[in-house]
Amino acid sequence: MLAAFRSPSYPLQQAAGGILWKAKTSYDRNLVKDLIELTPNWNVSVEELPWYLAEMTDIEELRKTAESLLGKANTAHTDQKLESILWWLSAKDPDVFREKLTRSWDNTFT
């Protein structure tokens, strides 16, 4: 499902993000490698990707990993995407955001 984020297709990413968010499939991959490979084409409007990764890896681990990649052999475009991931993770109350996102997807599938 993460392979969808290698494509610039917004509808594909939106669908994949919803499935990842609702299915909560396990994540046993290399987070650094995934961020490097997925962020260049990731549409920042698909907030499900950073929230799925935060849920599966721990929000602090994702935050630290994204911060560590900023400015390191990335393009300015990729750095902007990493900064967008950090922005999505900056919610003052992540539990409220998760509840809103879950409710949004629950309404989509009913």
C-alpha positions as CSV (number, residue, x, y, z in Angstrom):
1,M,0.0,0.0,0.0
2,L,2.9,2.4,0.7
3,A,4.0,2.0,-2.9
4,A,1.0,4.2,-3.9
5,F,3.0,7.2,-2.5
6,R,5.7,6.7,-5.1
7,S,3.1,7.8,-7.6
8,P,2.1,11.5,-8.0
9,S,-1.6,10.4,-8.3
10,Y,-3.6,12.2,-5.6
11,P,-6.7,9.9,-5.9
12,L,-4.4,6.8,-5.6
13,Q,-2.6,8.3,-2.5
14,Q,-5.9,9.3,-0.9
15,A,-7.3,5.8,-1.3
16,A,-4.1,4.2,-0.1
17,G,-3.9,6.6,2.9
18,G,-7.5,5.8,3.9
19,I,-6.8,2.1,3.7
20,L,-3.6,2.3,5.7
21,W,-5.3,4.5,8.3
22,K,-8.3,2.2,8.8
23,A,-6.6,-1.1,8.4
24,K,-3.7,-0.2,10.7
25,T,-1.5,-2.7,8.9
26,S,1.8,-3.5,10.8
27,Y,4.9,-1.5,9.8
28,D,8.2,-3.3,10.0
29,R,10.1,-1.4,7.3
30,N,13.0,1.0,7.3
31,L,11.5,4.4,8.2
32,V,14.5,6.4,6.9
33,K,14.4,4.6,3.6
34,D,10.6,5.0,3.3
35,L,10.8,8.7,4.0
36,I,13.5,9.2,1.4
37,E,11.6,7.2,-1.2
38,L,8.0,8.3,-0.4
39,T,8.2,12.0,0.3
40,P,9.2,13.3,-3.2
41,N,5.8,12.3,-4.7
42,W,3.7,12.4,-1.5
43,N,0.8,14.9,-1.8
44,V,0.9,16.8,1.4
45,S,-2.9,16.9,1.5
46,V,-2.9,13.2,2.3
47,E,-2.4,13.5,6.0
48,E,-3.1,9.9,6.5
49,L,0.5,9.0,5.5
50,P,2.3,10.8,8.3
51,W,-0.4,9.9,10.8
52,Y,-0.2,6.2,9.8
53,L,3.6,6.3,10.2
54,A,3.3,8.1,13.5
55,E,0.8,5.6,14.8
56,M,2.8,2.6,13.7
57,T,6.3,3.8,14.6
58,D,5.7,6.3,17.5
59,I,5.1,10.0,16.8
60,E,8.4,11.0,18.4
61,E,10.4,8.5,16.3
62,L,8.8,9.8,13.1
63,R,9.4,13.4,14.2
64,K,13.1,12.7,15.0
65,T,13.6,10.8,11.8
66,A,12.1,13.5,9.6
67,E,14.1,16.2,11.4
68,S,17.3,14.2,10.9
69,L,16.7,14.0,7.1
70,L,16.2,17.7,6.6
71,G,19.0,19.2,4.5
72,K,20.8,15.9,4.0
73,A,21.2,15.0,0.4
74,N,17.6,16.0,-0.3
75,T,16.2,18.5,-2.7
76,A,14.5,21.6,-1.4
77,H,11.3,20.0,-2.6
78,T,11.9,16.9,-0.4
79,D,12.8,19.2,2.5
80,Q,9.4,20.9,2.1
81,K,7.7,17.6,2.2
82,L,9.6,16.6,5.4
83,E,8.6,19.9,6.9
84,S,5.0,19.2,6.0
85,I,5.3,15.9,7.8
86,L,6.5,17.8,10.9
87,W,3.6,20.2,10.5
88,W,1.1,17.4,10.4
89,L,2.7,16.0,13.6
90,S,2.5,19.4,15.4
91,A,-1.1,19.1,16.4
92,K,-1.5,20.3,20.0
93,D,-3.6,17.3,20.8
94,P,-2.9,14.4,18.5
95,D,-5.6,12.3,20.0
96,V,-8.3,14.8,19.0
97,F,-6.8,14.9,15.5
98,R,-6.8,11.1,15.3
99,E,-10.4,11.0,16.4
100,K,-11.4,13.5,13.7
101,L,-9.5,11.6,11.0
102,T,-11.0,8.3,12.1
103,R,-14.5,9.8,12.1
104,S,-13.9,11.3,8.7
105,W,-12.9,7.9,7.3
106,D,-15.7,6.1,9.1
107,N,-18.2,8.4,7.4
108,T,-16.6,7.8,4.0
109,F,-17.1,4.0,4.2
110,T,-20.7,4.1,5.5
